[in-house]
Each structure stands twice: as structure tokens, then as C-alpha cells.
Amino acid sequence: MAKDCDTMNEQHERLAKARRDAGFKTAISATTHNGWNYSTYSQHERGQRGLTRKMAAMYGEAYHVSPGWLLTG
């Protein structure tokens, strides 16, 4: 069951939602399209690594969401 925005407390949950909302079914499709390193991105999306402001800005621009939302909700 998908979580709505009000219950997404984690950066990685918001990142995955932003990816899906941008039309990418998988992390690999998003990284291939955007030229990102898959290993790094997948660690961000699985919550194994936190997002930096720089990464949040890059993902936010690509997914048309606020970097602040990605970082803190």
C-alpha cells in the first residue's frame, strides 16, 4: 500500500515518491535517464545514505519537487 505525503517521514520515502510521480517506475530507469550513479542513488532511495543539500537540489530539479521537501518533508 502506498503512503500518502502526510505519512512520509523519511527522505528515502519522499525520494521514491518523487521518482514515481515523475514517471519512472524503477530507480534504474531514473538513473539511466538522468545520468546518475545507480549505486549512490539506490542507497539514497533505500535510506542507506542520507541526502545532502546538493543531491536534494539535483533530484528536486529532475523530479520537479522542492529540495526542502525531499530533505525535511
ABEGO torsion letter per residue (X at the ends): XBBBAAABABAAAAAAAAAAAAGBABAAAAAAAAGBBAAAAAAAAAGABBBBAAAAAAAAAAAGBBAAAAAAX
